[in-house]
């Protein structure tokens, strides 16, 4: 997401259906910011080598209606 960490957080905070989580694996769609959660302890060089940028968001899709998820992602992207 454009804008690095700030843009990523603005996007995630704008989501209405998708939930923000540090935990992966659920029946609902969740968004995670790996640079500050799952990979926070890695040094910057390792994050860069893995492609973990400040603007990276990981989505784990759940069972919601696809059209609802697409609309939610689109409206959140419009805030970045």
Buried (B, 14 or more C-beta within 10 A) or exposed (E): BEBEBEBBBBBBEBBEBBBBBEEEEEEEBBBBBBBEBBBEEBEEEEBEEEEBBBBBBBEBEBEBEEEEBEEBBEEBBEEB
